[in-house]
Amino acid sequence: MTKQVQTDLRGEGQAAAGRRKPSQVSRLRASWRLARAFLHLFHGLFIVVVRFPRLNEEARALHVQVWARALLRHLGLRVEVRGDVVSPGPLLLASNHISWLDIMSLHAARYCRFVAKADIQRWPLVGRLVAGAGTLFIQRESRRDAMRVVQHMAERLRAGEVLAVFPEGTTSDGQSLLPFHANLLQAAISADAPVQPVALDFLDSRGERSLAPCYIGDDSLLDTAWRTARSKGLVVRVTYGTPQTAQGRDRRAWADALRDEVIRLRDQPAPDGEQAVR
């Protein structure tokens, strides 16, 4: 997708909303946010390299969650959590995918081990941090590697861990969802583990869906980071659905059902009473 198409897409979304442009902070403040976030990335690298070897898994998980919340806060994001955070595992989280911030957003809500495309491992600095948080990397174009990862996932689920996947396989435009791929769900079927649908949404200061953090097409990490830092009152909403088992469905039928549920969770109105905000 070219930058012109992306620009047209965002313009159409804003026109459809029929409202003024979302509020932005000054360039100076945005630059300060990015500087703090950049320094925080190096702090995370220090934790991974120096502290993690001396910590047990529970302590590592807590460090990851606290660090992720702080990174989002430095970029000006507030995290809003809806639904029940199931603990402990075995459990597989299935979420839609919008931005490179998705992993940090889900970690901020609860710690889990991600299954992500191997490309992320080559991202400067971020890749090292994601790997240090226990991410399992997969070469999606390799059927053999996918089978290896599915087997490893099933082993981890049988051990009682909480894993997370992005069944779309890549980031969407932030407005709609791509089809859910079913391959990785085989791990939950093999381990007889439940899958919990999770909906991610980024909202601007008006409460409208924000496209600032989207990472698609020719976008670079710097592009999305700058748009995010410029945004005022940005909220990432993490909505947890009800865990479900296969119930005799094959993985393709299950993937379609999970996608429908994630769409429903994204579009449902706010519940009565206070929402969990972190």
Phi, psi and omega in degrees: 000127182282165179295327180295318179296319179299317180297317178298319181298314181292323179295320179294322180295321180288323179294322180295326180293335176067029182230170180293165180297139180304148181295147178231153173273170181292160178298326179296314180293322178297320179296321178295319177299315180295322179297317179295318179296319180297316177295325180293328176298319178291326175297320177296320178297321177298317180298314183296316186280320188262315187271320186305320181300340182258001184252153173277175186297322180296317179292322177298316181300318179295318178299317181298315182295314180296318180296318181296318178299319181293321179298314179297321179296319178299326180276359177092015181260144171251141182259127178242124183247129177240153177086181184265126175273106184283133178207140357272193178279187010283143181198140174244123177269134178239112187236154170288164188230120184240318193214166173293346177279352183300316181298315179295323181295317179290323176296325180295329180279322178191150178282141174203162176263126183270153167247115187225160180294146186297339180303324183299327182297338181266358178292138179302127175065308181300319180300319179294322180291316180298319178296319180295336179278003175097016182294141173262126183259144183228137172273097189296334181280352181255113179298322180296318180292324178298319178296322178297315182293319178300318178296317179294320177299316180299321178296317181293322178294318178297334178278359176091017182274164175253118180248163179219140179226158172248093187297343177293335178085342178201174181282144177265186181278002178088348180258314182235172180255144172280166175301147177273127173282145189260348190306312185289342177292343178300330179298317179293322179295315181295323182268359183054047182251148177284157176241132179251117176290139181227131180251129176252139178212140173251127184241141180272188184294343178268356185084008178269156179299127182261139177258001183302317183278359184302143181231088185223160174056236183272006178301143172252168176301322180293321178303307184291323179296319180292315179299321180293315181295330179284339185287142179253132177070030183286136180235135169255121183256125179248114183246120180264130176268190179276128177301144181222152176256171184296325179051045176083353180284147171283170188294330180290315178296322179294319179299318179296319180293321179294320178299315179300321181290322177296319177299316180297318180296323179293326187265352184288146180291163180297138178290161177292151178084186183286147175258153178285118181239133181228000000 
